[in-house]
């Protein structure tokens, strides 16, 4: 299976400690015939909402890798006992045969090396007015009770706030499908993406604020 791992460390750690995060991942995967596909250091971000321990900033590390659930257990164990780690999260994103496509399509507005959004290339692909004025575009779909995600052939992604933040109100409430017009399936995807983002501090529970460069 293909997984993605996000590790949030204390920003005050030195460069050597931050570099060690990638070595921990590589070493853990070795024992389970795993393979790191992407290692992406997003750097220091201002959290959308402080963690319970009061932390307002975090240094984000992103990894995409091929392995099994045993490797995930080992990664969780190692980072769980690392005092420099604030948060970790592992998500299943696909099958082994999807590896090349997943790597090729990887991008995030939060990344420095792979900065971008799934929305970036849609202007050329979309037959309708599309993404040039996304607010108007989404409003049209909501009025027609038609799913914007299905029409655009995209899915909400926790690491790409542009795909889901429009569903979050200024008070942190997630717009229901009866209001947004998106399908039940894509509502589930969006809810999951927002939940993942909130757990990592990329999205706020109390507003529509998202993490940004510190």
Backbone as CSV, one residue per row, in Angstrom:
resi,resn,N_x,N_y,N_z,CA_x,CA_y,CA_z,C_x,C_y,C_z
1,UNK,0.828,-1.197,0.000,0.000,0.000,0.000,0.873,1.262,0.000
2,UNK,0.271,2.348,-0.454,0.957,3.638,-0.447,0.360,4.490,0.669
3,UNK,1.242,5.047,1.475,0.805,5.866,2.606,1.460,7.236,2.553
4,UNK,0.863,8.172,3.267,1.515,9.456,3.496,1.588,9.692,4.993
5,UNK,2.690,10.280,5.395,2.974,10.535,6.803,3.290,12.009,6.993
6,UNK,2.666,12.608,7.981,2.997,13.986,8.342,3.549,13.977,9.760
7,UNK,4.700,14.593,9.934,5.329,14.713,11.249,5.530,16.196,11.543
8,UNK,4.993,16.638,12.662,5.144,18.030,13.065,6.090,18.073,14.261
9,UNK,7.206,18.757,14.097,8.198,18.829,15.164,8.261,20.232,15.759
10,UNK,8.901,20.325,16.907,9.082,21.626,17.545,9.979,22.484,16.651
11,UNK,9.549,23.667,16.285,10.324,24.500,15.354,11.682,24.937,15.896
12,UNK,11.829,24.931,17.223,13.098,25.382,17.800,14.207,24.343,17.706
13,UNK,13.887,23.138,17.247,14.920,22.118,17.068,15.913,22.582,16.006
14,UNK,17.147,22.153,16.118,18.164,22.539,15.151,18.012,21.819,13.827
15,UNK,18.783,22.260,12.838,18.724,21.683,11.499,19.046,20.193,11.511
16,UNK,19.974,19.807,12.366,20.359,18.393,12.442,19.209,17.532,12.950
17,UNK,18.480,18.034,13.933,17.348,17.290,14.480,16.230,17.159,13.460
18,UNK,16.006,18.228,12.685,14.968,18.167,11.648,15.367,17.172,10.553
19,UNK,16.633,17.169,10.189,17.114,16.242,9.161,16.999,14.797,9.638
20,UNK,17.094,14.590,10.941,17.045,13.246,11.510,15.670,12.604,11.332
21,UNK,14.626,13.432,11.164,13.278,12.893,10.988,13.212,12.002,9.753
22,UNK,13.823,12.457,8.665,13.836,11.661,7.431,14.612,10.372,7.622
23,UNK,15.697,10.414,8.408,16.490,9.211,8.659,15.708,8.198,9.484
24,UNK,14.904,8.684,10.411,14.069,7.783,11.223,13.071,7.047,10.332
25,UNK,12.471,7.783,9.407,11.500,7.165,8.495,12.170,6.113,7.623
26,UNK,13.293,6.454,7.031,14.010,5.517,6.161,14.431,4.265,6.918
27,UNK,14.936,4.461,8.122,15.405,3.332,8.928,14.252,2.416,9.328
28,UNK,13.120,3.004,9.688,11.956,2.203,10.090,11.415,1.390,8.927
29,UNK,11.430,1.976,7.729,10.884,1.281,6.564,11.774,0.145,6.085
30,UNK,13.069,0.241,6.357,14.006,-0.798,5.924,13.614,-2.174,6.440
31,UNK,13.153,-2.215,7.661,12.813,-3.495,8.262,11.553,-4.131,7.721
32,UNK,10.835,-3.414,6.877,9.574,-3.933,6.344,9.527,-3.825,4.817
33,UNK,10.713,-3.824,4.208,10.824,-3.722,2.748,10.068,-2.507,2.215
34,UNK,10.096,-1.438,2.976,9.404,-0.225,2.562,10.285,0.657,1.690
35,UNK,9.681,1.656,1.085,10.396,2.554,0.179,9.849,3.966,0.316
36,UNK,10.724,4.923,0.569,10.306,6.326,0.615,10.180,6.840,-0.815
37,UNK,9.016,7.355,-1.156,8.767,7.870,-2.502,8.965,9.384,-2.570
38,UNK,8.545,10.068,-1.517,8.709,11.519,-1.429,9.060,11.883,0.008
39,UNK,10.096,12.698,0.177,10.441,13.265,1.482,10.466,14.773,1.280
40,UNK,9.529,15.463,1.885,9.332,16.885,1.603,9.287,17.680,2.909
41,UNK,10.259,18.550,3.101,10.320,19.391,4.294,9.566,20.691,4.023
42,UNK,8.396,20.856,4.658,7.586,22.051,4.443,8.095,23.243,5.250
43,UNK,8.901,22.971,6.255,9.431,24.046,7.072,8.477,24.507,8.167
44,UNK,8.765,25.669,8.706,8.013,26.231,9.828,6.700,26.863,9.363
45,UNK,5.606,26.472,10.005,4.294,27.027,9.694,3.638,27.551,10.968
46,UNK,2.871,28.622,10.824,2.052,29.120,11.926,0.776,28.279,11.922
47,UNK,0.476,27.631,13.020,-0.679,26.753,13.101,-1.982,27.535,12.990
48,UNK,-2.979,26.920,12.396,-4.284,27.563,12.268,-4.921,27.747,13.641
49,UNK,-4.578,26.852,14.547,-5.064,26.929,15.924,-4.019,26.287,16.824
50,UNK,-3.686,26.890,17.958,-2.654,26.320,18.838,-2.999,24.897,19.286
51,UNK,-1.970,24.094,19.485,-2.157,22.759,20.040,-2.535,22.869,21.514
52,UNK,-2.950,21.754,22.080,-3.348,21.734,23.491,-2.200,22.131,24.417
53,UNK,-0.953,21.874,23.986,0.203,22.228,24.822,0.624,23.688,24.663
54,UNK,-0.141,24.439,23.868,0.136,25.860,23.684,0.992,26.199,22.481
55,UNK,1.529,25.192,21.779,2.377,25.447,20.608,1.595,26.184,19.525
56,UNK,2.181,27.244,18.984,1.544,28.039,17.939,2.216,27.876,16.573
57,UNK,3.374,27.234,16.578,4.111,26.989,15.336,4.590,25.545,15.322
58,UNK,4.804,25.025,14.145,5.332,23.678,14.010,6.168,23.568,12.747
59,UNK,7.129,22.670,12.774,7.943,22.400,11.587,7.376,21.133,10.949
60,UNK,6.865,21.260,9.728,6.142,20.157,9.083,7.045,19.353,8.149
61,UNK,6.960,18.031,8.301,7.674,17.090,7.430,6.631,16.194,6.771
62,UNK,6.735,16.027,5.466,5.789,15.179,4.727,6.538,14.038,4.038
63,UNK,5.946,12.846,4.121,6.529,11.673,3.449,5.436,10.884,2.743
64,UNK,5.752,10.406,1.550,4.922,9.429,0.859,5.776,8.178,0.736
65,UNK,5.225,7.030,1.082,6.034,5.815,1.066,5.194,4.575,0.765
66,UNK,5.894,3.552,0.334,5.280,2.253,0.053,5.689,1.284,1.154
67,UNK,4.711,0.650,1.802,5.033,-0.290,2.876,3.771,-1.018,3.314
68,UNK,3.769,-1.471,4.585,2.618,-2.176,5.126,2.251,-1.620,6.495
69,UNK,1.199,-2.171,7.087,0.711,-1.645,8.359,1.703,-1.855,9.503
70,UNK,2.549,-2.868,9.393,3.557,-3.092,10.438,4.543,-1.928,10.491
71,UNK,4.890,-1.404,9.323,5.782,-0.253,9.267,5.115,0.957,9.907
72,UNK,3.813,1.087,9.677,3.083,2.202,10.269,3.114,2.133,11.796
73,UNK,2.969,0.930,12.315,3.021,0.736,13.767,4.386,1.133,14.314
74,UNK,5.438,0.764,13.594,6.791,1.088,14.033,7.056,2.589,13.955
75,UNK,6.585,3.234,12.905,6.756,4.685,12.771,6.019,5.418,13.897
76,UNK,4.807,4.962,14.182,4.028,5.576,15.261,4.738,5.413,16.599
77,UNK,5.324,4.248,16.822,6.048,3.992,18.075,7.263,4.900,18.203
78,UNK,8.051,4.975,17.131,9.288,5.776,17.180,9.015,7.252,17.402
79,UNK,8.034,7.782,16.694,7.751,9.200,16.845,6.997,9.486,18.143
80,UNK,6.318,8.472,18.664,5.593,8.644,19.916,6.507,8.853,21.113
81,UNK,7.744,8.331,21.017,8.699,8.472,22.127,9.738,9.558,21.856
82,UNK,9.560,10.266,20.744,10.480,11.347,20.389,9.955,12.658,20.983
83,UNK,10.676,13.230,21.913,10.221,14.428,22.607,10.174,15.665,21.716
84,UNK,10.823,15.601,20.578,10.811,16.743,19.667,9.621,16.763,18.731
85,UNK,8.805,15.700,18.769,7.659,15.583,17.865,6.377,16.052,18.558
86,UNK,5.636,16.925,17.872,4.381,17.449,18.402,3.175,16.632,17.938
87,UNK,3.153,16.273,16.668,2.030,15.521,16.096,2.522,14.612,14.976
88,UNK,1.833,13.495,14.781,2.077,12.640,13.621,0.728,12.144,13.095
89,UNK,0.674,11.842,11.829,-0.538,11.285,11.235,-0.147,10.477,10.011
90,UNK,-0.770,9.314,9.850,-0.523,8.434,8.705,-1.840,8.180,7.997
91,UNK,-1.843,8.307,6.663,-3.040,8.109,5.871,-2.759,7.150,4.706
92,UNK,-3.693,6.258,4.466,-3.611,5.343,3.323,-4.133,6.091,2.102
93,UNK,-3.329,6.179,1.045,-3.762,6.958,-0.122,-3.867,6.155,-1.418
94,UNK,-3.478,4.867,-1.403,-3.616,4.122,-2.647,-2.930,2.775,-2.655
95,UNK,-3.061,2.100,-3.791,-2.465,0.782,-3.980,-1.075,0.904,-4.601
96,UNK,-0.311,-0.169,-4.511,1.056,-0.154,-5.036,1.114,0.247,-6.508
97,UNK,0.136,-0.223,-7.285,0.154,0.067,-8.722,-0.144,1.537,-9.038
98,UNK,-0.577,2.282,-8.049,-0.855,3.702,-8.245,0.348,4.576,-7.893
99,UNK,1.457,3.952,-7.549,2.626,4.666,-7.061,3.076,5.789,-7.986
100,UNK,3.283,5.494,-9.242,3.805,6.497,-10.178,2.860,7.680,-10.328
101,UNK,1.571,7.402,-10.404,0.582,8.470,-10.557,0.539,9.359,-9.319
102,UNK,0.579,8.744,-8.145,0.527,9.498,-6.899,1.752,10.405,-6.742
103,UNK,2.912,9.879,-7.098,4.144,10.674,-7.002,4.117,11.817,-8.009
104,UNK,3.700,11.516,-9.224,3.667,12.521,-10.286,2.716,13.669,-9.954
105,UNK,1.577,13.349,-9.335,0.554,14.352,-9.078,0.710,15.070,-7.740
106,UNK,1.724,14.699,-6.969,1.872,15.301,-5.642,2.186,16.787,-5.717
107,UNK,1.417,17.571,-4.974,1.683,18.996,-4.814,0.858,19.489,-3.629
108,UNK,1.301,20.570,-3.033,0.577,21.156,-1.911,0.942,22.631,-1.796
109,UNK,-0.022,23.488,-1.502,0.285,24.906,-1.290,1.205,25.124,-0.094
110,UNK,1.293,24.129,0.782,2.124,24.234,1.983,3.560,23.810,1.746
111,UNK,3.801,23.132,0.639,5.144,22.647,0.317,5.983,23.762,-0.294
112,UNK,7.288,23.680,-0.077,8.200,24.626,-0.711,8.744,24.051,-2.021
113,UNK,9.055,22.771,-2.027,9.633,22.130,-3.216,8.580,21.712,-4.229
114,UNK,7.367,21.412,-3.756,6.289,20.948,-4.642,5.071,21.834,-4.473
115,UNK,5.300,23.106,-4.431,4.215,24.054,-4.162,3.212,24.087,-5.313
116,UNK,1.930,24.007,-4.961,0.886,24.039,-5.975,-0.401,23.463,-5.438
117,UNK,-1.414,23.439,-6.271,-2.716,22.901,-5.893,-3.282,22.102,-7.049
118,UNK,-4.144,21.154,-6.726,-4.801,20.377,-7.770,-5.648,21.286,-8.647
119,UNK,-5.989,22.458,-8.150,-6.800,23.399,-8.918,-6.004,24.143,-9.984
120,UNK,-4.689,24.127,-9.884,-3.850,24.937,-10.769,-4.056,24.645,-12.248
121,UNK,-4.253,23.382,-12.588,-4.330,23.002,-14.007,-5.750,22.910,-14.539
122,UNK,-6.731,23.285,-13.708,-8.112,23.070,-14.111,-8.662,24.096,-15.080
123,UNK,-8.071,25.269,-15.137,-8.579,26.275,-16.070,-8.559,25.776,-17.508
124,UNK,-7.474,25.051,-17.845,-7.340,24.574,-19.215,-8.219,23.366,-19.475
125,UNK,-8.450,22.545,-18.414,-9.200,21.309,-18.613,-10.698,21.500,-18.546
126,UNK,-11.144,22.553,-17.901,-12.562,22.727,-17.632,-13.268,23.385,-18.802
127,UNK,-14.389,22.810,-19.226,-15.152,23.360,-20.340,-16.019,24.537,-19.908
128,UNK,-16.327,24.596,-18.593,-17.166,25.680,-18.118,-16.280,26.849,-17.694
129,UNK,-16.878,27.867,-17.093,-16.107,29.040,-16.678,-15.056,28.674,-15.662
130,UNK,-15.327,27.590,-14.905,-14.317,26.936,-14.091,-13.731,27.729,-12.969
131,UNK,-12.389,27.689,-12.867,-11.704,28.112,-11.666,-11.248,29.561,-11.692
132,UNK,-11.553,30.282,-12.759,-11.124,31.665,-12.824,-11.821,32.494,-11.751
133,UNK,-13.069,32.148,-11.450,-13.781,32.753,-10.333,-14.448,31.616,-9.586
134,UNK,-13.693,30.970,-8.692,-14.170,29.756,-8.046,-15.385,29.977,-7.162
135,UNK,-15.473,31.150,-6.534,-16.621,31.413,-5.670,-17.915,31.401,-6.481
136,UNK,-17.908,32.093,-7.618,-19.087,32.102,-8.475,-19.370,30.716,-9.026
137,UNK,-18.318,30.014,-9.377,-18.447,28.676,-9.930,-19.119,27.737,-8.930
138,UNK,-18.648,27.748,-7.695,-19.213,26.876,-6.666,-20.652,27.260,-6.339
139,UNK,-20.924,28.568,-6.381,-22.277,29.045,-6.103,-23.260,28.529,-7.148
140,UNK,-22.817,28.486,-8.402,-23.670,27.974,-9.471,-24.014,26.515,-9.235
141,UNK,-23.002,25.729,-8.837,-23.245,24.308,-8.587,-24.163,24.109,-7.392
142,UNK,-24.013,24.933,-6.358,-24.857,24.818,-5.172,-26.317,25.110,-5.518
143,UNK,-26.531,26.126,-6.366,-27.896,26.465,-6.770,-28.528,25.337,-7.567
144,UNK,-27.715,24.673,-8.384,-28.226,23.578,-9.212,-28.282,22.264,-8.444
145,UNK,-27.793,22.280,-7.178,-27.702,21.056,-6.371,-26.902,19.992,-7.112
146,UNK,-25.827,20.457,-7.730,-24.942,19.570,-8.480,-23.572,19.554,-7.816
147,UNK,-22.897,18.408,-7.818,-21.634,18.265,-7.088,-20.465,18.910,-7.830
148,UNK,-19.888,19.921,-7.216,-18.744,20.637,-7.785,-17.535,19.723,-7.925
149,UNK,-17.278,18.886,-6.927,-16.130,17.982,-6.958,-16.242,16.974,-8.101
150,UNK,-17.429,16.410,-8.286,-17.641,15.429,-9.347,-17.439,16.061,-10.717
151,UNK,-17.975,17.257,-10.900,-17.844,17.941,-12.191,-16.398,18.283,-12.509
152,UNK,-15.623,18.649,-11.491,-14.230,19.038,-11.698,-13.256,17.862,-11.638
153,UNK,-13.786,16.698,-11.269,-12.981,15.471,-11.195,-11.811,15.611,-10.216
154,UNK,-12.113,16.162,-9.053,-11.124,16.288,-8.001,-11.728,15.793,-6.690
155,UNK,-10.900,15.690,-5.666,-11.342,15.245,-4.348,-10.679,16.119,-3.285
156,UNK,-11.398,16.386,-2.210,-10.827,17.176,-1.123,-9.592,16.478,-0.571
157,UNK,-8.538,17.251,-0.342,-7.263,16.706,0.119,-6.798,17.519,1.328
158,UNK,-6.513,16.864,2.434,-6.165,17.561,3.675,-4.988,18.512,3.507
159,UNK,-4.035,18.165,2.626,-2.833,18.991,2.452,-2.997,20.079,1.401
160,UNK,-4.205,20.224,0.871,-4.506,21.243,-0.133,-5.751,22.019,0.311
161,UNK,-5.594,22.998,1.219,-6.748,23.722,1.764,-7.669,24.335,0.724
162,UNK,-7.143,24.642,-0.450,-7.984,25.254,-1.481,-9.112,24.328,-1.924
163,UNK,-8.957,23.030,-1.704,-9.992,22.089,-2.131,-11.144,21.970,-1.141
164,UNK,-10.958,22.394,0.107,-12.019,22.215,1.100,-12.318,23.434,1.965
165,UNK,-11.435,24.422,2.006,-11.644,25.525,2.951,-12.900,26.340,2.645
166,UNK,-13.360,26.304,1.398,-14.580,27.020,1.035,-15.820,26.430,1.696
167,UNK,-15.694,25.203,2.227,-16.813,24.552,2.909,-16.873,24.903,4.395
168,UNK,-15.848,25.611,4.890,-15.771,25.941,6.320,-16.157,27.401,6.522
169,UNK,-17.101,27.649,7.418,-17.567,29.007,7.674,-16.580,29.765,8.550
170,UNK,-16.800,31.046,8.726,-15.928,31.871,9.563,-15.969,31.450,11.024
171,UNK,-16.959,30.616,11.375,-17.067,30.116,12.749,-16.616,28.655,12.861
172,UNK,-16.055,28.112,11.782,-15.538,26.757,11.814,-16.558,25.675,11.510
173,UNK,-17.758,26.052,11.128,-18.796,25.069,10.807,-18.617,24.563,9.376
174,UNK,-18.765,23.248,9.194,-18.645,22.658,7.862,-19.999,22.693,7.165
175,UNK,-20.032,23.250,5.983,-21.283,23.362,5.233,-21.818,21.983,4.866
176,UNK,-23.090,21.702,5.150,-23.669,20.393,4.810,-23.930,20.271,3.309
177,UNK,-24.086,19.043,2.858,-24.285,18.788,1.431,-25.548,19.456,0.899
178,UNK,-26.585,19.579,1.719,-27.833,20.193,1.256,-27.657,21.673,0.919
179,UNK,-26.602,22.283,1.483,-26.311,23.692,1.199,-25.284,23.826,0.078
180,UNK,-24.218,23.035,0.147,-23.139,23.136,-0.842,-23.476,22.462,-2.161
181,UNK,-24.388,21.483,-2.106,-24.776,20.778,-3.324,-23.861,19.624,-3.698
182,UNK,-22.804,19.367,-2.903,-21.891,18.275,-3.250,-22.514,16.929,-2.873
183,UNK,-22.048,15.869,-3.500,-22.602,14.543,-3.270,-22.253,14.025,-1.881
184,UNK,-22.977,13.004,-1.431,-22.706,12.414,-0.117,-21.298,11.849,-0.065
185,UNK,-20.873,11.235,-1.169,-19.530,10.661,-1.213,-18.473,11.737,-1.027
186,UNK,-18.604,12.829,-1.751,-17.613,13.900,-1.648,-17.755,14.681,-0.344
187,UNK,-18.943,14.663,0.253,-19.099,15.266,1.570,-18.274,14.481,2.589
188,UNK,-18.285,13.142,2.459,-17.479,12.301,3.355,-15.991,12.572,3.150
189,UNK,-15.574,12.680,1.880,-14.170,12.983,1.587,-13.772,14.330,2.198
190,UNK,-14.638,15.329,2.028,-14.341,16.662,2.538,-14.289,16.669,4.065
191,UNK,-15.241,16.003,4.698,-15.251,15.933,6.165,-13.973,15.287,6.688
192,UNK,-13.544,14.209,6.022,-12.326,13.507,6.438,-11.099,14.393,6.244
193,UNK,-11.038,15.092,5.108,-9.889,15.967,4.822,-9.789,17.088,5.858
194,UNK,-10.919,17.677,6.186,-10.934,18.765,7.173,-10.561,18.233,8.551
195,UNK,-11.046,17.053,8.890,-10.708,16.433,10.173,-9.205,16.191,10.276
196,UNK,-8.609,15.646,9.210,-7.163,15.401,9.196,-6.401,16.720,9.339
197,UNK,-6.837,17.733,8.595,-6.157,19.038,8.626,-6.247,19.673,10.012
198,UNK,-7.385,19.528,10.643,-7.555,20.087,11.985,-6.682,19.368,13.004
199,UNK,-6.582,18.080,12.872,-5.754,17.307,13.801,-4.290,17.740,13.739
200,UNK,-3.843,18.140,12.550,-2.450,18.549,12.368,-2.231,20.049,12.583
201,UNK,-3.310,20.789,12.760,-3.174,22.227,12.955,-3.176,23.020,11.668
202,UNK,-3.545,22.378,10.562,-3.589,23.064,9.271,-4.897,23.833,9.123
203,UNK,-5.932,23.376,9.806,-7.213,24.062,9.805,-7.670,24.273,11.242
204,UNK,-8.407,25.354,11.463,-8.901,25.674,12.805,-10.255,25.028,13.052
205,UNK,-10.518,24.687,14.312,-11.828,24.174,14.707,-12.836,25.315,14.875
206,UNK,-12.343,26.532,15.065,-13.202,27.652,15.448,-13.394,28.704,14.369
207,UNK,-12.679,28.569,13.249,-12.791,29.550,12.170,-12.392,28.878,10.858
208,UNK,-12.316,29.679,9.785,-11.864,29.116,8.505,-10.392,29.437,8.250
209,UNK,-9.666,29.753,9.299,-8.244,30.044,9.172,-7.468,28.772,8.846
210,UNK,-6.426,28.899,8.036,-5.547,27.771,7.733,-4.099,28.132,8.067
211,UNK,-3.276,27.112,8.207,-1.859,27.328,8.523,-1.181,28.081,7.396
212,UNK,-0.184,28.891,7.751,0.572,29.600,6.722,2.012,29.791,7.171
213,UNK,2.806,30.382,6.318,4.220,30.568,6.619,4.401,31.448,7.845
214,UNK,5.215,30.984,8.775,5.439,31.737,10.022,6.291,32.963,9.732
